[in-house]
Amino acid sequence: MKTYLHPEVVVTEAECLPYAGIHRGPDGYIRLVEKVVGTWDDLQLSVNAMAQEGDLVFVMSEFAGKNKAGVAFNMPMTEVFHFTDGKVSEVRPYYFDTHQLAELHAQQSA
């Protein structure tokens, strides 16, 4: 995966999510992916459509899985990928309902 990442890649996740914040560099990107996968069970990301405009790629998908208590979710998600020198240099994910994801995470922690 690191082959496709720019050395200064940045991913910004919403502050209400359990993997919130700004994640920098290929190692930060990998740690973020590991944290997202570890947060949810049966996680699936199904790509529905993609579009490119210059150095931006827009990916529309379905983000689905379960929290650790077994409560399922499925929501639309769009990610905007910015490319520099042919590599991913920035990712901005837009979940349809970050509040729902925060609540689902809180349920499993209670």
N, C-alpha and C positions, 0 to 999 in steps of 0.2 A: 504494500500500500504506500509506503514511504516514497517509492519511485515516482508516484504521481503528485506528490506534495511539494510545493515551493518551500525552500528553507525558512521563509518567514510567514508561513501559513498562519491564519488567525481564524478561529471559530468563536462566534459570540452566541451564547445560549441565554435565554430569558432568565431573569433573576429569581423567579418563583420556582424554577425547576431544581431538582436535586443535583443536577450537574451544571448549575448556573455559572455564568462568568465568561471571561475571555480566556480562551485556550490557545496558546502560542506554540509554533514550531511543530515539526512532524511528531516529536515525542508527545507533545501536549495533545495533538490531534488523536493519536493512538490511545492515550490515556482516557480521553473523552469518550471515544467509541467503546472502550472497555467498560467505562462507568455506565454509559447508556444501556449497553447490553446486560450489565449486571443489575441494573435497577429494575428492569422489567422481565417477566417470564414470557416465553413463547413470542418474542418480539419478531415482527414481520414488517418489512418496508416494501410495498408494492408500487412500482413506478407506473403511473398512468399516462404521463405525457412529459415531453421535454421540448424546450425551445432555446434557441441561441440568438443572441444579439451582440455582435462584436465579441468582446472577451468575457461576456456573461452567459451562463447557462442556467435556465430555470427548470427545476424538476418538480413536477406535481405528483404526489404520491399519497398512499394511505399508510398511516402509522398505526399499527395494531399490536396488541399484546395483552398481558395481564399484570396486575400488581402482585406482590408476594402473597396477598390474601386470596388471590384467585379471581379478583374482579376484572372482567375484560373491558377493553376500550378499543375503539377504532375511530380514527379521525383523519380528515384531510391534512396534508402538510405540504408546504412548498419550501424548497431550499434554493437559494441563489448562490451559485458558485462563480467566483471571479477567478480568471486565469491570468497568470503572468508568466511569460516565457514558456507557455505550453503546459504549465503546472498549476494546480489548485493553490491559490494564494489567499483566498478568503471564502468562508462559508457562513451564510446567514440563514438559519432554519426558522420558518414561520409555521408554528403549530396552530391548528384551527382553534384550540381551546387549551391554553396553558394552565388556566385555572383548574380545569378538570384533571389534568395530569398532576398538578400539585396536590389536589384533594385525594386522588388515588394513592399517591405516595404517602400522604399523611395517614391514610386509613391503615396502611400496612405497618406503620411505625407506632400506632397507638396501642 
